[in-house]
Amino acid sequence: MKLIFFSLLTFFSILHSNKLIAQEIAVLQYGGGGDWYSNPTALPNLIEFCNKNIATNMQSKAESVTPSSIDLFDFPFVHMTGHGNVFFTSEEAENLRNYLLSGGFLHIDDNYGMDQYLRKELVKIFPNLELKELPGNHPIFSYQFNFPDGLPKIHEHDNSRPQAFGYTVEGRLVLLYTYESDLGDGWENPEIHNDPEEVRLKALRMGANIVKYAFEN
């Protein structure tokens, strides 16, 4: 009996340590009029890539969740994207802050045109923290696949370099904002943007790094 109990305990410990316990991601359905639903094929493709390459076991379709919902806390990783306006109420900002401080992770990918609206809303979430650019040696750039130059450039918009910004709380990156990279466009079906396969692969690998980091930290 003791041997059976020990075997079960070991089994579940291995499951937990390898992150095979079901973990899902969601897309943030925010207010303000921006197209939170853009890049509809992006997350399904990223999920498929992660399931094949980093031993995740996610459902093929990501759920949507609002910033005010208690359901936010069901997802260790929430993705946000779009082109236009973003607005958080004070209640939504507080719920997002509580979610992030309790172990959640928010990845925001500017699909071009979001930056000027987003930054003022992020201040509502963390009014006393500074959104800082991540150094090139941050673990997220080598967590599974190595990006020695930091965030890869996927789509060209303004001839600006790609930048990764974040909020770090007690040593843990809780929010990642990828700017002038457009990872989501690289995750989409190849016929949508006609990206070369090596560019899509860079986007998917960087996305897998982000997912794996969020699930394990």
Secondary structure, 3 states (H helix, E strand, C coil): CHHHHHHHHHHHHHHHHCCCCCCCEEEECCECCCCCCCCCCHHHHHHHHHHHHCCCCCCCCCEEECCCCHHHHHCCEEEEEECCCCECCHHHHHHHHHHHHCCCCEEEEECCCCHHHHHHHHHHHCCCCCCEECCCCCHHHCCCCCCCCCCCCCCCCCCCCCEEEEEEECCEEEEEEEECCCHHHHHCCHHHHCCCHHHHHHHHHHHHHHHHHHHHC
